[in-house]
């Protein structure tokens, strides 16, 4: 199992996770071991976690990264310690256009090019 779930949820505007008294021990342990989890309430067998990776619905980024790989690569991106999802706009190459990526201006203006289950040859495919 992953310990990066709160990074993903934070990017999707989730600030809190509520663990009710009837949540299984496995479920509670899973969320309590997540990176970025901070207990703000723990009474009556209920726990509320604040997500330190929370990002408002609309936010400005200082960097952009082109991702060669589909949306399924999102969980792999969370494993990259130097990639801050709160400061990096992710541009998935397959959604840009039908024109090969090498001819796109977005390639030149991007800070990073990330390959996930992909190859450099995919950049020239249309």
C-alpha angles and dihedrals in degrees: 000000000000129000092200099076094109090055089059094042091047091056088051092055100261110145102168138035118201118206108194123207092259094057111117121252089245091055093047093049091048093056095038090056094052118117110251096025115139121180110228098164130029114163138119090015090297121119129194117196124198114217109228089196093061114139124188116250092256119035138154120242130211096204140035132207130194111219119208100203135060130275088276087074091070094095091051090052090058089062092063103096094199093052109091108195090198091061104032128074109215114218111190107213095216089062098049102079144300089263114099112268094238090068094050123105088216089072092060094045095047121100096210140023114205125192117203116176086337141103136228088248088068088070092069097045116100 
